Each structure stands twice: as C-alpha cells, then as structure tokens.
Amino acid sequence: MLRWKSLLMGLLLLNLTTLTATNQTPNLRPFRQNKIYLANPMGFSAQQQALLLPEIVTKLESLGLEVVEPFSQNTTLDISTPTWAYEVGQRCINDVRNCDAIFAVINGTPPDEGVMIELGLAIAMGKEVFIFRDDFRRCTDSEMYPVNLMIFAGLSEENWKESYFTSVEEITSPNKKLNQWSNSVLQLSQ
C-alpha cells in the first residue's frame, strides 16, 4: 500500500513540475480525509454511548480522520420493518468496505460478536487495523497477546503494540501507528 501511495505522490509531483514548466494550471481533484470505521458495541449502553463514545470520536477526529460510526449512521432505519436487521448488517459491511481503516473497540470477555465480524472483514479486505481495549480482563489463548491471537492477524507481528490502545489518551499519541497513518499521504477523492 505504501508503495502505491509513494508512486501516486511521485506522479502527482511529476505532473505538477511539468505543468509549472509549461505555465499551465493544474487540474487537481479535491483531496479527502482518511476514513476510519469505528467498530464498537457502545451503542448498546446509554452510559458508554454518552460518555466514552464521543470521547473516542473526538480523539479520532482530532487526527484529521473522518469517523464512520455505525450507531450514528443507522439512525434513519425503520426497525418496525422485518428486514431492518439485515439492512443494518449490509450497511455496516458497506461502511467497512468504504473506509480506509478500522478502529475496533474489543472490550468484553468475549468481545462483541458484531465488532469481531467487522474486524475480520477489515482484515480480509486489507484495511489498516487499530485495536482499542481498556478492559483489564484477559481473554486470551496465548501469553503474547491480551486477547485471542486471531485478532492480531491484521497487525504487524513485531510491532502490534503500535496499533493497540489501552486508553483513550493513547489514541493521539505520536508514538502510535494511528497518528503516523493519519498524517501520511492525503488520499485523492474517489
């Protein structure tokens, strides 16, 4: 992925250099923010939805990210129809597909099944993966990881801790991969 971004920036710079040399005005498409899907079960708890969720969204937005949060995305759904649950699932799959990364809140023992499905989809789609767990209870099958080892399949073997967060304050840490990723190459709009 990084190679493609470097190639894209190189082509953009070459194009700008050529246009500048010929006194032409560049015809650039607008840039867009990186989009991150916030997989979380907080919409099922009034207290978490009111206190923790806004704090996480604010931290992610402070990094210049466009946050796609499923509970706020599905407010127009008519739950009196027999197909509402299927529609929610399809919307979430499409949201994961249309985002550049996932920030998965995996609290609980075990973590929420819906979040785990969204995380698995993001890993299978090759998305950037970031994990948040401030739950101190262990839920693991190995001594290396704090939760099930398969959750870490989408992270770097050596540097997984750079993409793993245990507090809201860590979200904006310059030492974490999320901060570095959010400040990387701006992406062209589609």
C-alpha positions, 0 to 999 in steps of 0.5 A: 500500500505504501508503495502505491501511495509513494508512486501516486505522490511521485506522479502527482509531483511529476505532473505538477513540475511539468505543468509549472514548466509549461505555465499551465494550471493544474487540474487537481481533484479535491483531496479527502480525509482518511476514513476510519470505521469505528467498530464498537458495541457502545451503542448498546449502553446509554452510559458508554454511548454518552460518555466514552463514545464521543470521547473516542470520536473526538480523539479520532477526529482530532487526527484529521480522520473522518469517523464512520460510526455505525450507531450514528449512521443507522439512525434513519432505519425503520426497525418496525420493518422485518428486514431492518436487521439485515439492512443494518448488517449490509450497511455496516459491511458497506461502511467497512468496505468504504473506509480506509481503516478500522478502529475496533473497540474489543472490550468484553470477555468475549468481545462483541460478536458484531465488532469481531465480524467487522474486524475480520472483514477489515482484515480480509479486505486489507484495511489498516487495523487499530485495536482499542481495549481498556478492559483489564480482563484477559481473554486470551489463548496465548501469553503474547497477546491480551486477547485471542491471537486471531485478532492480531492477524491484521497487525504487524507481528513485531510491532502490534503494540503500535496499533493497540490502545489501552486508553483513550489518551493513547489514541493521539499519541505520536508514538502510535501507528494511528497518528503516523497513518493519519498524517501520511499521504492525503488520499485523492477523492474517489 
